[in-house]
């Protein structure tokens, strides 16, 4: 991809899924919004994969600690492609697959994010595979690393993606998982 940025007067139209209040899934709203060109330190990311996790489900019911006031755009994590960068951002990011953990705002076709918060996704990993690792992998990692070496952990979320990651990582010596 050429090393260019979107001119500062240009905009991109993003479609966002807005959570207007405590609603059933059918109450989510699609809204189009113009995004300005990336400001200094920002990157415009075209979203390729995001998820519906426990956090978003709880937010929809108004039961997630620290969630923003309604209305807002949910979306805890994403994987996408950097489409444009603002001043001060390395142009090598253009066209790169990246992941981000944001807590909200990712249920959209495009987002503006701080470039410093982006993590490059290695080649050979699909957007969906990488997306499952962000929150679920982080949760599994924290579960495993908060256990004493040689200790057993009860796996209460046997069917969940975080538990699947934890079980896959429990093949290392000195670790046991129960399912």
C-alpha positions in Angstrom: 0.0 0.0 0.0 1.3 3.5 -0.8 2.5 5.6 2.1 -0.2 8.1 2.1 -2.7 9.5 4.6 -6.2 10.7 4.0 -6.3 14.5 3.6 -7.3 16.2 6.8 -10.6 17.4 5.2 -11.6 13.9 4.1 -14.1 11.7 5.9 -15.0 8.0 5.9 -18.6 6.8 6.6 -18.8 4.1 9.2 -21.8 2.0 10.0 -22.1 1.5 13.8 -24.2 -0.8 15.9 -25.6 1.5 18.7 -26.9 0.2 22.0 -29.6 2.9 22.7 -30.5 1.6 26.2 -31.5 -1.7 27.9 -32.9 -3.5 24.9 -33.3 -7.0 23.5 -30.9 -7.7 20.6 -33.7 -6.6 18.2 -33.4 -3.1 19.7 -29.9 -2.5 18.5 -29.7 0.3 16.0 -27.6 0.7 12.9 -26.3 4.3 12.5 -24.1 5.8 9.8 -21.5 8.3 11.1 -18.8 10.3 9.3 -15.3 9.8 10.7 -12.8 12.5 10.2 -9.3 11.8 8.9 -7.0 10.4 11.6 -5.6 13.1 13.9 -2.0 13.1 15.3 -1.2 9.7 16.8 -4.4 8.0 15.4 -5.0 5.3 12.8 -8.2 4.6 10.9 -8.9 0.8 11.1 -11.4 -1.0 8.8 -12.9 -3.6 11.1 -12.8 -7.2 9.8 -13.7 -9.1 13.0 -15.3 -8.3 16.4 -17.3 -10.4 18.7 -20.3 -10.7 21.0 -19.0 -11.7 24.4 -20.2 -11.8 27.9 -19.2 -8.2 28.3 -21.5 -6.9 25.5 -24.3 -9.1 26.6 -24.1 -7.6 30.1 -23.8 -4.1 28.7 -27.0 -4.6 26.7 -28.7 -5.3 30.1 -27.0 -2.4 31.8 -25.1 -4.7 34.1 -21.5 -4.3 33.1 -19.3 -2.6 35.6 -17.9 0.7 34.3 -19.9 0.7 31.0 -20.6 4.1 29.5 -24.0 5.8 29.7 -26.5 4.8 27.0 -26.4 5.3 24.0 -23.0 3.9 23.0 -21.4 1.6 20.5 -20.4 -1.8 22.1 -17.5 -3.9 21.0 -14.7 -4.9 23.4 -12.1 -6.0 20.8 -11.4 -6.0 17.1 -9.1 -7.1 14.3 -8.9 -5.0 11.2 -6.7 -3.4 8.6 -5.1 0.1 9.0 -6.5 2.2 6.2 -5.0 5.6 7.1 -2.7 7.1 9.7 -2.5 10.6 11.2 0.6 12.7 11.6 3.3 11.2 13.8 2.3 7.6 13.0 4.6 5.2 11.2 3.4 4.7 7.7 4.6 1.1 7.9 1.2 0.4 9.6 -0.7 1.1 6.4 -2.3 -2.1 5.1 -1.3 -4.1 8.2 -3.6 -6.4 10.1 -3.9 -5.2 13.7 -5.8 -6.1 16.9 -7.1 -3.7 19.6 -8.7 -4.1 23.0 -10.9 -1.0 23.5 -13.8 -2.0 25.9 -16.4 -0.2 23.6 -16.7 1.2 20.1 -15.8 -1.7 17.9 -19.1 -2.8 16.6 -18.5 -0.7 13.5 -17.2 -1.0 10.0 -14.4 1.5 10.7 -12.9 3.1 13.8 -10.4 5.7 14.8 -7.9 4.4 17.4 -4.7 5.5 19.1 -2.0 3.9 17.0 0.0 3.2 20.1 -2.9 0.8 21.2 -2.7 -1.4 18.1 -0.9 -4.7 18.1 0.1 -6.2 14.7 -1.5 -9.6 13.9 1.1 -12.1 12.6 0.8 -13.3 9.0 -1.1 -16.6 8.5 -3.7 -16.0 11.2 -7.2 -15.1 10.1 -9.1 -12.1 11.5 -11.6 -14.3 13.3 -8.8 -16.5 14.8 -6.9 -13.5 16.0 -10.1 -11.9 17.4 -10.9 -14.9 19.6 -7.5 -14.6 21.3 -7.8 -10.9 22.4 -10.2 -11.1 25.3 -10.5 -14.9 25.6 -6.8 -15.5 25.4 -6.1 -12.7 27.8 -8.6 -14.1 30.2 -7.2 -17.6 30.0 -3.6 -16.2 30.4 -4.7 -14.4 33.6 -6.5 -17.4 34.9 -3.4 -19.6 34.4 -0.9 -17.1 35.7 -2.8 -16.3 38.8 -2.6 -20.0 39.8 0.4 -21.3 41.8 2.7 -23.6 39.9 1.4 -27.2 40.2 -2.0 -26.1 41.4 -5.3 -27.4 39.9 -7.9 -25.0 38.6 -11.6 -25.8 38.4 -12.8 -25.0 34.9 -16.3 -23.5 35.5 -16.6 -22.2 32.0 -16.0 -25.5 30.3 -17.7 -24.6 27.1 -16.5 -21.0 26.8 -13.7 -19.8 24.5 -11.5 -18.6 27.5 -11.7 -22.1 28.9 -10.7 -23.6 25.6 -7.6 -21.4 25.4 -6.8 -22.2 29.0 -7.1 -26.0 28.4 -4.9 -25.7 25.2 -2.2 -23.9 27.2 -2.4 -26.4 30.1 -0.3 -28.9 28.2 2.8 -27.4 29.7 4.7 -29.3 32.5 3.4 -28.7 36.0 -0.1 -27.6 35.0 -3.4 -29.5 35.2 -6.8 -28.7 34.0 -10.1 -30.3 35.0 -13.0 -30.2 32.5 
